[in-house]
Amino acid sequence: IVGMTGDFSIDSLVREEAEKYQDIIILQVVEKYTAVSKNQEHRNQLNHPSFAKSYSVLPYKTHAFVQLSVSLSSTSGFIMKTDDDCFVDIPKVMELLREKKQRKKLYMGRCYPSKPERDASKRWYVSKDAFSGDSFPNYCRGTGYFLSLDVAIAIASTGMYIMYSRTS
């Protein structure tokens, strides 16, 4: 699942790939990855305030992934979310999942306690309006985690209630 880049030529190539091989789902949000922009003009276009920052669209992409996974899944099992730059040891993952006695209400991955970043100049800044607590509940990092199908169904059936702030 990918968002759009805001660059017509790149978005057209991705759309062609998706239509030809049916291996990509394009979410109608613009992501900005200035680190991979080839030229200054393109970086300037992506820095325009009308483009969402790539991290602010991740919840939408994750929700779309869960909905799609549920629609394609059997009646039991697990789904795994991982980043495209992560290596997954499939035999080890299968062994871990087979050993799990609890096959319902499972949310498994590398989970950490975490505190919101309150420095507005940082990438992961979270305002008090967006989250007023001093620490987040433990959660699995987005690099990879598993959900049992019942948990995925519960997530997929909820609406998206996301508050984010736009910075210029």
C-alpha positions in Angstrom: 0.0 0.0 0.0 1.5 3.3 -1.1 0.5 6.9 -1.1 1.1 9.4 -4.0 4.3 11.4 -4.3 2.8 14.6 -5.7 5.1 14.2 -8.7 2.8 13.4 -11.7 5.5 11.4 -13.6 6.3 9.1 -10.6 2.7 8.7 -9.7 1.9 7.7 -13.3 4.6 5.1 -13.3 3.3 3.6 -10.0 -0.2 3.6 -11.4 0.9 1.8 -14.5 2.7 -0.8 -12.3 -0.4 -1.3 -10.2 -2.6 -1.7 -13.2 -0.2 -4.1 -15.0 0.7 -6.4 -12.1 -2.0 -5.7 -9.6 0.6 -5.7 -6.8 0.2 -2.2 -5.5 -2.7 -0.5 -3.8 -2.5 3.3 -4.1 -4.0 5.2 -1.2 -5.3 8.7 -2.3 -3.0 10.6 0.1 0.2 12.5 -0.8 3.3 11.5 1.0 6.4 13.6 1.1 9.8 12.0 1.0 12.1 14.9 0.4 15.2 12.8 1.1 14.6 11.0 -2.2 13.6 13.9 -4.3 15.9 14.3 -7.3 15.8 18.0 -7.8 15.4 21.2 -5.8 12.2 22.3 -7.6 10.5 19.0 -6.7 11.7 19.3 -3.0 10.2 22.8 -3.0 6.9 21.5 -4.3 6.8 18.8 -1.7 7.5 21.3 1.1 4.3 23.2 0.2 1.9 23.1 3.2 -0.8 21.5 1.1 1.1 18.2 1.1 0.7 16.0 4.2 3.9 14.9 5.8 4.5 11.2 5.2 4.3 10.2 8.8 0.9 11.9 9.3 -0.6 9.5 6.7 0.8 6.3 8.2 -2.3 5.7 10.3 -4.5 5.8 7.2 -2.2 3.5 5.3 -2.1 1.1 8.2 -5.9 1.1 8.5 -6.3 0.5 4.8 -3.8 -2.4 5.0 -5.7 -4.0 7.9 -9.0 -3.6 6.1 -7.5 -5.2 2.9 -5.9 -8.0 4.9 -9.2 -8.8 6.6 -11.1 -8.9 3.3 -8.5 -11.3 1.9 -8.1 -13.5 5.0 -9.5 -16.9 5.9 -11.6 -17.2 9.0 -8.7 -17.7 11.3 -5.0 -16.8 11.5 -2.8 -13.8 11.7 -1.8 -10.8 9.7 1.6 -9.3 9.7 2.5 -5.6 9.0 6.1 -4.8 8.3 8.1 -2.1 6.6 9.5 -2.7 3.1 13.1 -2.2 4.4 12.8 -5.0 7.0 14.0 -8.6 6.8 11.5 -11.2 8.0 12.8 -14.6 9.0 9.7 -16.5 7.9 10.6 -19.9 9.4 11.2 -18.3 12.8 8.0 -16.3 12.5 6.0 -19.4 11.7 7.6 -21.3 14.6 6.7 -18.4 17.0 3.1 -18.3 15.8 2.8 -22.1 16.1 4.0 -22.0 19.7 1.4 -19.4 20.7 -1.3 -21.0 22.8 -3.4 -17.9 22.7 -4.5 -17.4 19.1 -7.1 -14.7 19.8 -6.7 -11.1 21.0 -3.0 -11.2 19.9 -0.9 -8.2 19.2 2.7 -9.3 19.0 5.9 -7.5 18.1 8.6 -5.5 19.7 6.6 -3.5 22.2 8.0 -0.6 24.1 6.9 2.0 26.6 7.2 5.5 25.1 6.8 9.1 26.0 5.4 11.7 23.6 8.0 14.0 22.0 7.1 17.5 23.1 9.8 19.4 21.2 8.0 20.9 18.2 11.2 20.9 16.1 11.4 17.1 16.2 10.0 14.7 13.6 7.9 12.8 16.1 6.5 15.8 17.9 3.1 15.3 19.6 1.2 18.3 20.9 -0.6 18.2 24.2 -3.8 18.7 22.2 -3.2 15.6 20.2 -2.2 13.5 23.3 -2.4 15.0 26.7 -0.8 12.1 28.7 2.8 11.9 29.9 3.4 8.4 28.4 1.8 6.3 25.7 0.5 2.8 26.5 3.0 0.1 25.4 2.8 -0.4 21.7 4.6 -2.4 19.0 6.8 -0.3 16.7 5.6 0.0 13.1 8.6 -1.8 11.7 6.7 -5.1 12.2 4.0 -6.7 14.3 1.3 -9.4 14.2 -2.4 -9.2 14.8 -4.7 -12.2 15.3 -7.5 -12.0 12.8 -10.1 -11.1 15.5 -8.0 -8.1 16.4 -7.6 -7.1 12.8 -11.3 -7.4 12.2 -12.0 -5.1 15.2 -9.5 -2.5 13.9 -10.8 -2.8 10.3 -14.4 -2.3 11.4 -13.7 1.0 13.3 -13.6 4.3 11.7 -10.5 6.4 11.6 -10.4 9.0 14.4 -7.1 10.7 14.0 -6.1 14.2 15.1 -3.1 15.6 13.6 -1.7 19.1 13.4 -0.4 20.7 10.2 2.8 22.6 10.4 4.2 24.9 7.8 
